Amino acid sequence: MTSAEGPGAMASSNNPRKFSEKIALHNQKQAEETAAFEEMFGVETNELLDKLISPLIINNQ
């Protein structure tokens, strides 16, 4: 029996909804983690980038 013929292949073909639910849960978790990261570092990073990049933009004009 190959991996394509194994019980996992049969289960995924019989229950595609479960696979899409796993993807949705993964995407939701990733979005939550990204939001938490941006909440911690987003403002600080954006302010720092503005301070670093603004003089470069002004000097190049």
PDB file with one MODEL, atoms N, CA, C and O in Angstrom:
MODEL        1
ATOM      1  N   MET A   1       0.850  -1.183   0.000  1.00  0.00           N
ATOM      2  CA  MET A   1       0.000   0.000   0.000  1.00  0.00           C
ATOM      3  C   MET A   1       0.891   1.241   0.000  1.00  0.00           C
ATOM      4  O   MET A   1       1.764   1.377   0.857  1.00  0.00           O
ATOM      5  N   THR A   2       0.676   2.138  -0.949  1.00  0.00           N
ATOM      6  CA  THR A   2       1.446   3.375  -1.023  1.00  0.00           C
ATOM      7  C   THR A   2       0.791   4.429  -0.150  1.00  0.00           C
ATOM      8  O   THR A   2      -0.329   4.248   0.326  1.00  0.00           O
ATOM      9  N   SER A   3       1.499   5.536   0.056  1.00  0.00           N
ATOM     10  CA  SER A   3       0.947   6.604   0.886  1.00  0.00           C
ATOM     11  C   SER A   3      -0.304   7.205   0.258  1.00  0.00           C
ATOM     12  O   SER A   3      -1.188   7.684   0.968  1.00  0.00           O
ATOM     13  N   ALA A   4      -0.383   7.181  -1.073  1.00  0.00           N
ATOM     14  CA  ALA A   4      -1.565   7.714  -1.749  1.00  0.00           C
ATOM     15  C   ALA A   4      -2.775   6.817  -1.543  1.00  0.00           C
ATOM     16  O   ALA A   4      -3.916   7.264  -1.659  1.00  0.00           O
ATOM     17  N   GLU A   5      -2.518   5.536  -1.234  1.00  0.00           N
ATOM     18  CA  GLU A   5      -3.617   4.603  -1.032  1.00  0.00           C
ATOM     19  C   GLU A   5      -3.896   4.370   0.443  1.00  0.00           C
ATOM     20  O   GLU A   5      -4.819   3.629   0.783  1.00  0.00           O
ATOM     21  N   GLY A   6      -3.131   4.978   1.312  1.00  0.00           N
ATOM     22  CA  GLY A   6      -3.263   4.751   2.749  1.00  0.00           C
ATOM     23  C   GLY A   6      -4.538   5.344   3.305  1.00  0.00           C
ATOM     24  O   GLY A   6      -5.296   6.001   2.592  1.00  0.00           O
ATOM     25  N   PRO A   7      -4.770   5.105   4.589  1.00  0.00           N
ATOM     26  CA  PRO A   7      -5.997   5.601   5.214  1.00  0.00           C
ATOM     27  C   PRO A   7      -6.097   7.124   5.201  1.00  0.00           C
ATOM     28  O   PRO A   7      -7.202   7.665   5.160  1.00  0.00           O
ATOM     29  N   GLY A   8      -4.969   7.819   5.234  1.00  0.00           N
ATOM     30  CA  GLY A   8      -4.999   9.276   5.191  1.00  0.00           C
ATOM     31  C   GLY A   8      -5.540   9.807   3.887  1.00  0.00           C
ATOM     32  O   GLY A   8      -6.279  10.792   3.873  1.00  0.00           O
ATOM     33  N   ALA A   9      -5.178   9.161   2.782  1.00  0.00           N
ATOM     34  CA  ALA A   9      -5.659   9.594   1.468  1.00  0.00           C
ATOM     35  C   ALA A   9      -7.156   9.392   1.360  1.00  0.00           C
ATOM     36  O   ALA A   9      -7.868  10.236   0.815  1.00  0.00           O
ATOM     37  N   MET A  10      -7.632   8.275   1.879  1.00  0.00           N
ATOM     38  CA  MET A  10      -9.056   7.985   1.824  1.00  0.00           C
ATOM     39  C   MET A  10      -9.837   8.961   2.703  1.00  0.00           C
ATOM     40  O   MET A  10     -10.898   9.451   2.315  1.00  0.00           O
ATOM     41  N   ALA A  11      -9.302   9.233   3.882  1.00  0.00           N
ATOM     42  CA  ALA A  11     -10.000  10.139   4.790  1.00  0.00           C
ATOM     43  C   ALA A  11     -10.078  11.545   4.206  1.00  0.00           C
ATOM     44  O   ALA A  11     -11.111  12.206   4.310  1.00  0.00           O
ATOM     45  N   SER A  12      -8.986  12.003   3.592  1.00  0.00           N
ATOM     46  CA  SER A  12      -9.009  13.359   3.049  1.00  0.00           C
ATOM     47  C   SER A  12      -9.922  13.460   1.837  1.00  0.00           C
ATOM     48  O   SER A  12     -10.522  14.509   1.602  1.00  0.00           O
ATOM     49  N   SER A  13     -10.037  12.385   1.063  1.00  0.00           N
ATOM     50  CA  SER A  13     -10.922  12.452  -0.092  1.00  0.00           C
ATOM     51  C   SER A  13     -12.383  12.340   0.329  1.00  0.00           C
ATOM     52  O   SER A  13     -13.265  12.882  -0.338  1.00  0.00           O
ATOM     53  N   ASN A  14     -12.641  11.642   1.430  1.00  0.00           N
ATOM     54  CA  ASN A  14     -14.013  11.512   1.912  1.00  0.00           C
ATOM     55  C   ASN A  14     -14.454  12.719   2.730  1.00  0.00           C
ATOM     56  O   ASN A  14     -15.649  13.002   2.818  1.00  0.00           O
ATOM     57  N   ASN A  15     -13.506  13.431   3.328  1.00  0.00           N
ATOM     58  CA  ASN A  15     -13.841  14.551   4.198  1.00  0.00           C
ATOM     59  C   ASN A  15     -13.065  15.807   3.808  1.00  0.00           C
ATOM     60  O   ASN A  15     -12.242  16.280   4.591  1.00  0.00           O
ATOM     61  N   PRO A  16     -13.301  16.350   2.639  1.00  0.00           N
ATOM     62  CA  PRO A  16     -12.555  17.548   2.246  1.00  0.00           C
ATOM     63  C   PRO A  16     -12.874  18.738   3.146  1.00  0.00           C
ATOM     64  O   PRO A  16     -12.059  19.650   3.288  1.00  0.00           O
ATOM     65  N   ARG A  17     -14.063  18.727   3.755  1.00  0.00           N
ATOM     66  CA  ARG A  17     -14.440  19.828   4.626  1.00  0.00           C
ATOM     67  C   ARG A  17     -13.498  19.912   5.822  1.00  0.00           C
ATOM     68  O   ARG A  17     -13.143  21.008   6.256  1.00  0.00           O
ATOM     69  N   LYS A  18     -13.097  18.775   6.351  1.00  0.00           N
ATOM     70  CA  LYS A  18     -12.196  18.796   7.496  1.00  0.00           C
ATOM     71  C   LYS A  18     -10.864  19.436   7.123  1.00  0.00           C
ATOM     72  O   LYS A  18     -10.289  20.175   7.922  1.00  0.00           O
ATOM     73  N   PHE A  19     -10.370  19.161   5.922  1.00  0.00           N
ATOM     74  CA  PHE A  19      -9.117  19.762   5.487  1.00  0.00           C
ATOM     75  C   PHE A  19      -9.279  21.270   5.351  1.00  0.00           C
ATOM     76  O   PHE A  19      -8.405  22.026   5.776  1.00  0.00           O
ATOM     77  N   SER A  20     -10.373  21.709   4.772  1.00  0.00           N
ATOM     78  CA  SER A  20     -10.594  23.152   4.625  1.00  0.00           C
ATOM     79  C   SER A  20     -10.791  23.808   5.989  1.00  0.00           C
ATOM     80  O   SER A  20     -10.415  24.964   6.181  1.00  0.00           O
ATOM     81  N   GLU A  21     -11.374  23.079   6.932  1.00  0.00           N
ATOM     82  CA  GLU A  21     -11.514  23.616   8.290  1.00  0.00           C
ATOM     83  C   GLU A  21     -10.150  23.768   8.949  1.00  0.00           C
ATOM     84  O   GLU A  21      -9.911  24.741   9.664  1.00  0.00           O
ATOM     85  N   LYS A  22      -9.254  22.813   8.713  1.00  0.00           N
ATOM     86  CA  LYS A  22      -7.900  22.919   9.258  1.00  0.00           C
ATOM     87  C   LYS A  22      -7.189  24.133   8.677  1.00  0.00           C
ATOM     88  O   LYS A  22      -6.502  24.856   9.399  1.00  0.00           O
ATOM     89  N   ILE A  23      -7.350  24.359   7.383  1.00  0.00           N
ATOM     90  CA  ILE A  23      -6.739  25.530   6.749  1.00  0.00           C
ATOM     91  C   ILE A  23      -7.315  26.808   7.346  1.00  0.00           C
ATOM     92  O   ILE A  23      -6.576  27.748   7.639  1.00  0.00           O
ATOM     93  N   ALA A  24      -8.632  26.843   7.526  1.00  0.00           N
ATOM     94  CA  ALA A  24      -9.275  28.029   8.096  1.00  0.00           C
ATOM     95  C   ALA A  24      -8.779  28.285   9.517  1.00  0.00           C
ATOM     96  O   ALA A  24      -8.516  29.430   9.884  1.00  0.00           O
ATOM     97  N   LEU A  25      -8.651  27.225  10.319  1.00  0.00           N
ATOM     98  CA  LEU A  25      -8.143  27.387  11.683  1.00  0.00           C
ATOM     99  C   LEU A  25      -6.695  27.866  11.673  1.00  0.00           C
ATOM    100  O   LEU A  25      -6.307  28.710  12.481  1.00  0.00           O
ATOM    101  N   HIS A  26      -5.905  27.324  10.759  1.00  0.00           N
ATOM    102  CA  HIS A  26      -4.511  27.759  10.642  1.00  0.00           C
ATOM    103  C   HIS A  26      -4.443  29.237  10.255  1.00  0.00           C
ATOM    104  O   HIS A  26      -3.666  29.995  10.834  1.00  0.00           O
ATOM    105  N   ASN A  27      -5.250  29.644   9.284  1.00  0.00           N
ATOM    106  CA  ASN A  27      -5.263  31.046   8.850  1.00  0.00           C
ATOM    107  C   ASN A  27      -5.717  31.966   9.968  1.00  0.00           C
ATOM    108  O   ASN A  27      -5.180  33.061  10.134  1.00  0.00           O
ATOM    109  N   GLN A  28      -6.717  31.521  10.745  1.00  0.00           N
ATOM    110  CA  GLN A  28      -7.206  32.327  11.862  1.00  0.00           C
ATOM    111  C   GLN A  28      -6.122  32.476  12.923  1.00  0.00           C
ATOM    112  O   GLN A  28      -5.896  33.573  13.434  1.00  0.00           O
ATOM    113  N   LYS A  29      -5.453  31.372  13.254  1.00  0.00           N
ATOM    114  CA  LYS A  29      -4.387  31.423  14.251  1.00  0.00           C
ATOM    115  C   LYS A  29      -3.259  32.327  13.777  1.00  0.00           C
ATOM    116  O   LYS A  29      -2.720  33.112  14.558  1.00  0.00           O
ATOM    117  N   GLN A  30      -2.899  32.221  12.502  1.00  0.00           N
ATOM    118  CA  GLN A  30      -1.835  33.056  11.953  1.00  0.00           C
ATOM    119  C   GLN A  30      -2.227  34.534  12.003  1.00  0.00           C
ATOM    120  O   GLN A  30      -1.395  35.384  12.319  1.00  0.00           O
ATOM    121  N   ALA A  31      -3.481  34.841  11.695  1.00  0.00           N
ATOM    122  CA  ALA A  31      -3.950  36.230  11.745  1.00  0.00           C
ATOM    123  C   ALA A  31      -3.899  36.768  13.171  1.00  0.00           C
ATOM    124  O   ALA A  31      -3.524  37.919  13.393  1.00  0.00           O
ATOM    125  N   GLU A  32      -4.278  35.926  14.141  1.00  0.00           N
ATOM    126  CA  GLU A  32      -4.231  36.350  15.541  1.00  0.00           C
ATOM    127  C   GLU A  32      -2.796  36.597  15.985  1.00  0.00           C
ATOM    128  O   GLU A  32      -2.517  37.573  16.680  1.00  0.00           O
ATOM    129  N   GLU A  33      -1.885  35.712  15.584  1.00  0.00           N
ATOM    130  CA  GLU A  33      -0.482  35.883  15.953  1.00  0.00           C
ATOM    131  C   GLU A  33       0.112  37.119  15.284  1.00  0.00           C
ATOM    132  O   GLU A  33       0.900  37.840  15.897  1.00  0.00           O
ATOM    133  N   THR A  34      -0.260  37.363  14.038  1.00  0.00           N
ATOM    134  CA  THR A  34       0.227  38.547  13.330  1.00  0.00           C
ATOM    135  C   THR A  34      -0.290  39.815  14.002  1.00  0.00           C
ATOM    136  O   THR A  34       0.452  40.784  14.166  1.00  0.00           O
ATOM    137  N   ALA A  35      -1.563  39.806  14.390  1.00  0.00           N
ATOM    138  CA  ALA A  35      -2.141  40.973  15.066  1.00  0.00           C
ATOM    139  C   ALA A  35      -1.441  41.221  16.395  1.00  0.00           C
ATOM    140  O   ALA A  35      -1.159  42.367  16.745  1.00  0.00           O
ATOM    141  N   ALA A  36      -1.159  40.151  17.140  1.00  0.00           N
ATOM    142  CA  ALA A  36      -0.466  40.301  18.417  1.00  0.00           C
ATOM    143  C   ALA A  36       0.945  40.840  18.204  1.00  0.00           C
ATOM    144  O   ALA A  36       1.407  41.693  18.961  1.00  0.00           O
ATOM    145  N   PHE A  37       1.624  40.344  17.179  1.00  0.00           N
ATOM    146  CA  PHE A  37       2.969  40.828  16.873  1.00  0.00           C
ATOM    147  C   PHE A  37       2.938  42.299  16.496  1.00  0.00           C
ATOM    148  O   PHE A  37       3.739  43.092  16.991  1.00  0.00           O
ATOM    149  N   GLU A  38       2.006  42.662  15.615  1.00  0.00           N
ATOM    150  CA  GLU A  38       1.921  44.057  15.185  1.00  0.00           C
ATOM    151  C   GLU A  38       1.542  44.970  16.336  1.00  0.00           C
ATOM    152  O   GLU A  38       1.982  46.118  16.397  1.00  0.00           O
ATOM    153  N   GLU A  39       0.725  44.461  17.252  1.00  0.00           N
ATOM    154  CA  GLU A  39       0.360  45.266  18.415  1.00  0.00           C
ATOM    155  C   GLU A  39       1.587  45.548  19.270  1.00  0.00           C
ATOM    156  O   GLU A  39       1.735  46.645  19.810  1.00  0.00           O
ATOM    157  N   MET A  40       2.468  44.555  19.393  1.00  0.00           N
ATOM    158  CA  MET A  40       3.675  44.737  20.201  1.00  0.00           C
ATOM    159  C   MET A  40       4.733  45.558  19.482  1.00  0.00           C
ATOM    160  O   MET A  40       5.318  46.472  20.064  1.00  0.00           O
ATOM    161  N   PHE A  41       4.978  45.234  18.224  1.00  0.00           N
ATOM    162  CA  PHE A  41       6.122  45.798  17.523  1.00  0.00           C
ATOM    163  C   PHE A  41       5.763  46.737  16.384  1.00  0.00           C
ATOM    164  O   PHE A  41       6.614  47.502  15.931  1.00  0.00           O
ATOM    165  N   GLY A  42       4.540  46.698  15.917  1.00  0.00           N
ATOM    166  CA  GLY A  42       4.158  47.456  14.740  1.00  0.00           C
ATOM    167  C   GLY A  42       4.356  48.944  14.881  1.00  0.00           C
ATOM    168  O   GLY A  42       4.962  49.573  14.014  1.00  0.00           O
ATOM    169  N   VAL A  43       3.856  49.521  15.959  1.00  0.00           N
ATOM    170  CA  VAL A  43       3.950  50.969  16.139  1.00  0.00           C
ATOM    171  C   VAL A  43       5.401  51.377  16.314  1.00  0.00           C
ATOM    172  O   VAL A  43       5.859  52.342  15.701  1.00  0.00           O
ATOM    173  N   GLU A  44       6.123  50.644  17.148  1.00  0.00           N
ATOM    174  CA  GLU A  44       7.526  50.973  17.369  1.00  0.00           C
ATOM    175  C   GLU A  44       8.319  50.860  16.074  1.00  0.00           C
ATOM    176  O   GLU A  44       9.144  51.721  15.769  1.00  0.00           O
ATOM    177  N   THR A  45       8.075  49.817  15.325  1.00  0.00           N
ATOM    178  CA  THR A  45       8.797  49.610  14.075  1.00  0.00           C
ATOM    179  C   THR A  45       8.470  50.705  13.078  1.00  0.00           C
ATOM    180  O   THR A  45       9.369  51.238  12.427  1.00  0.00           O
ATOM    181  N   ASN A  46       7.194  51.050  12.947  1.00  0.00           N
ATOM    182  CA  ASN A  46       6.801  52.101  12.005  1.00  0.00           C
ATOM    183  C   ASN A  46       7.392  53.443  12.399  1.00  0.00           C
ATOM    184  O   ASN A  46       7.851  54.194  11.538  1.00  0.00           O
ATOM    185  N   GLU A  47       7.388  53.754  13.690  1.00  0.00           N
ATOM    186  CA  GLU A  47       7.966  55.021  14.138  1.00  0.00           C
ATOM    187  C   GLU A  47       9.465  55.055  13.865  1.00  0.00           C
ATOM    188  O   GLU A  47      10.001  56.075  13.431  1.00  0.00           O
ATOM    189  N   LEU A  48      10.135  53.945  14.120  1.00  0.00           N
ATOM    190  CA  LEU A  48      11.572  53.874  13.875  1.00  0.00           C
ATOM    191  C   LEU A  48      11.874  54.016  12.388  1.00  0.00           C
ATOM    192  O   LEU A  48      12.783  54.751  12.004  1.00  0.00           O
ATOM    193  N   LEU A  49      11.117  53.319  11.558  1.00  0.00           N
ATOM    194  CA  LEU A  49      11.327  53.426  10.112  1.00  0.00           C
ATOM    195  C   LEU A  49      11.083  54.845   9.626  1.00  0.00           C
ATOM    196  O   LEU A  49      11.826  55.353   8.787  1.00  0.00           O
ATOM    197  N   ASP A  50      10.048  55.486  10.150  1.00  0.00           N
ATOM    198  CA  ASP A  50       9.783  56.873   9.760  1.00  0.00           C
ATOM    199  C   ASP A  50      10.966  57.769  10.114  1.00  0.00           C
ATOM    200  O   ASP A  50      11.360  58.628   9.325  1.00  0.00           O
ATOM    201  N   LYS A  51      11.529  57.565  11.301  1.00  0.00           N
ATOM    202  CA  LYS A  51      12.663  58.387  11.728  1.00  0.00           C
ATOM    203  C   LYS A  51      13.894  58.126  10.870  1.00  0.00           C
ATOM    204  O   LYS A  51      14.675  59.038  10.599  1.00  0.00           O
ATOM    205  N   LEU A  52      14.063  56.876  10.445  1.00  0.00           N
ATOM    206  CA  LEU A  52      15.241  56.538   9.652  1.00  0.00           C
ATOM    207  C   LEU A  52      15.081  56.907   8.181  1.00  0.00           C
ATOM    208  O   LEU A  52      16.033  57.364   7.548  1.00  0.00           O
ATOM    209  N   ILE A  53      13.902  56.713   7.645  1.00  0.00           N
ATOM    210  CA  ILE A  53      13.688  56.893   6.209  1.00  0.00           C
ATOM    211  C   ILE A  53      13.366  58.338   5.846  1.00  0.00           C
ATOM    212  O   ILE A  53      13.772  58.803   4.782  1.00  0.00           O
ATOM    213  N   SER A  54      12.653  59.051   6.696  1.00  0.00           N
ATOM    214  CA  SER A  54      12.261  60.429   6.380  1.00  0.00           C
ATOM    215  C   SER A  54      13.447  61.308   6.001  1.00  0.00           C
ATOM    216  O   SER A  54      13.375  62.008   4.990  1.00  0.00           O
ATOM    217  N   PRO A  55      14.536  61.301   6.770  1.00  0.00           N
ATOM    218  CA  PRO A  55      15.681  62.140   6.355  1.00  0.00           C
ATOM    219  C   PRO A  55      16.258  61.722   5.006  1.00  0.00           C
ATOM    220  O   PRO A  55      16.722  62.570   4.244  1.00  0.00           O
ATOM    221  N   LEU A  56      16.234  60.441   4.707  1.00  0.00           N
ATOM    222  CA  LEU A  56      16.752  59.979   3.417  1.00  0.00           C
ATOM    223  C   LEU A  56      15.891  60.487   2.275  1.00  0.00           C
ATOM    224  O   LEU A  56      16.408  60.888   1.232  1.00  0.00           O
ATOM    225  N   ILE A  57      14.594  60.472   2.466  1.00  0.00           N
ATOM    226  CA  ILE A  57      13.676  60.940   1.425  1.00  0.00           C
ATOM    227  C   ILE A  57      13.841  62.443   1.221  1.00  0.00           C
ATOM    228  O   ILE A  57      13.888  62.920   0.087  1.00  0.00           O
ATOM    229  N   ILE A  58      13.926  63.175   2.309  1.00  0.00           N
ATOM    230  CA  ILE A  58      14.062  64.636   2.225  1.00  0.00           C
ATOM    231  C   ILE A  58      15.378  65.007   1.542  1.00  0.00           C
ATOM    232  O   ILE A  58      15.408  65.909   0.706  1.00  0.00           O
ATOM    233  N   ASN A  59      16.465  64.318   1.893  1.00  0.00           N
ATOM    234  CA  ASN A  59      17.774  64.623   1.309  1.00  0.00           C
ATOM    235  C   ASN A  59      17.858  64.261  -0.166  1.00  0.00           C
ATOM    236  O   ASN A  59      18.650  64.856  -0.896  1.00  0.00           O
ATOM    237  N   ASN A  60      17.074  63.314  -0.616  1.00  0.00           N
ATOM    238  CA  ASN A  60      17.130  62.883  -2.014  1.00  0.00           C
ATOM    239  C   ASN A  60      16.202  63.674  -2.922  1.00  0.00           C
ATOM    240  O   ASN A  60      16.189  63.434  -4.129  1.00  0.00           O
ATOM    241  N   GLN A  61      15.450  64.580  -2.402  1.00  0.00           N
ATOM    242  CA  GLN A  61      14.504  65.339  -3.238  1.00  0.00           C
ATOM    243  C   GLN A  61      15.153  66.517  -3.890  1.00  0.00           C
ATOM    244  O   GLN A  61      14.497  67.256  -4.623  1.00  0.00           O
TER     245      GLN A  61
ENDMDL
END
